[in-house]
Amino acid sequence: MASAEAAGSQAGSPVAATGTPATVEATVAFSPAPRQVDQVRLSLPAGSTVADAVRASGLLQWHALPADAPVGVWGKPRPPETPLRARDRVEIYRDLQVDPKEARRQRYRGQRPRTRALPR
């Protein structure tokens, strides 16, 4: 006869007597620059929120971000009071440096004109 605690230990995470995990594993990520991502893996108490994960990560202080920086989970904006689920990826968003349409125009202007051989 297997108990909930034994079943949880087989899965790799401790389980409380109620059958729910005692902790939640999550990752908090922030990209300070293009192609650069700082990630912190956390193990938080069950019932923790997105705001708890961001606070525990230390990324706000490390990058001198405001406490009310926009956040999301798996690429979707979420309010800070959203409860965490197992293996969530919490993301701290930053303002765009350049409008994407303007960046595309600048890249296009920087390209050399393509020369094509004339058909014979």
C-alpha positions in Angstrom: 0.0 0.0 0.0 1.7 3.2 -1.2 1.1 6.5 0.7 1.0 9.9 -1.0 4.3 10.7 0.6 6.0 7.7 -0.9 4.4 8.4 -4.3 5.7 11.9 -4.2 9.2 10.8 -3.3 9.3 8.5 -6.3 8.4 11.4 -8.6 11.3 13.4 -7.2 9.3 16.0 -5.2 8.2 15.9 -1.5 4.4 15.7 -1.1 2.5 16.9 1.9 0.0 14.7 3.7 -2.8 16.2 1.6 -1.2 14.8 -1.6 -0.1 18.2 -2.9 3.6 19.1 -3.4 5.2 20.9 -0.5 7.3 23.1 -2.9 7.0 24.5 -6.4 10.0 24.5 -8.8 10.1 27.6 -11.0 12.6 29.5 -13.1 12.7 33.3 -13.2 14.3 34.9 -16.3 15.3 38.4 -17.4 16.9 39.5 -20.6 19.0 42.6 -20.1 20.2 42.7 -23.7 19.5 40.9 -26.9 20.7 37.3 -26.9 21.5 37.5 -23.2 19.3 35.8 -20.6 19.8 35.7 -16.8 17.9 32.8 -15.2 17.5 31.7 -11.6 16.0 28.4 -10.6 14.0 28.4 -7.4 12.2 26.0 -5.1 9.4 27.9 -3.3 6.7 26.9 -0.9 3.5 25.7 -2.4 1.0 28.6 -2.9 3.8 31.0 -3.8 2.9 33.7 -6.4 4.7 35.2 -9.4 5.7 38.2 -7.2 7.2 35.8 -4.6 9.3 34.2 -7.3 10.5 37.5 -8.7 11.4 38.8 -5.2 13.2 35.5 -4.3 15.2 35.5 -7.5 17.1 38.8 -6.7 17.0 39.8 -10.4 15.1 43.1 -9.6 17.9 44.2 -7.4 20.7 42.8 -9.6 19.5 44.7 -12.6 18.1 47.7 -10.7 14.6 47.2 -12.0 11.5 48.8 -10.6 9.5 46.6 -8.2 6.5 47.0 -10.5 8.3 45.7 -13.6 5.9 43.9 -15.9 6.0 40.1 -15.6 4.5 37.0 -17.3 4.6 33.3 -17.3 5.7 31.4 -20.4 5.5 34.5 -22.6 2.0 35.6 -21.5 1.6 38.7 -19.3 0.2 37.8 -15.9 -0.5 39.8 -12.7 2.0 39.4 -9.9 -0.5 37.7 -7.7 -0.9 34.8 -10.1 -0.1 31.5 -8.2 2.8 29.5 -9.5 2.5 26.0 -10.9 5.2 23.3 -11.1 8.0 24.2 -13.6 6.6 27.6 -14.5 9.0 30.0 -16.3 8.4 33.5 -14.8 9.7 36.3 -17.1 10.5 39.9 -16.2 9.9 42.1 -19.2 11.7 45.3 -20.2 10.8 48.1 -22.4 11.6 47.9 -26.1 14.7 49.9 -27.1 13.5 50.4 -30.7 10.1 50.0 -32.3 10.2 46.6 -34.2 9.0 48.3 -37.4 11.8 50.9 -37.2 14.4 48.2 -36.5 13.3 46.4 -39.6 13.5 49.5 -41.7 17.1 50.2 -40.4 18.2 46.6 -41.2 16.7 46.9 -44.7 18.5 50.2 -45.4 21.8 48.7 -44.2 21.7 45.9 -46.8 23.6 46.3 -50.0 21.5 46.1 -53.2 21.6 42.6 -54.6 23.0 42.4 -58.1 21.6 39.8 -60.5 23.1 38.6 -63.6 21.2 39.5 -66.7 19.6 36.6 -68.6 21.4 35.8 -71.8 
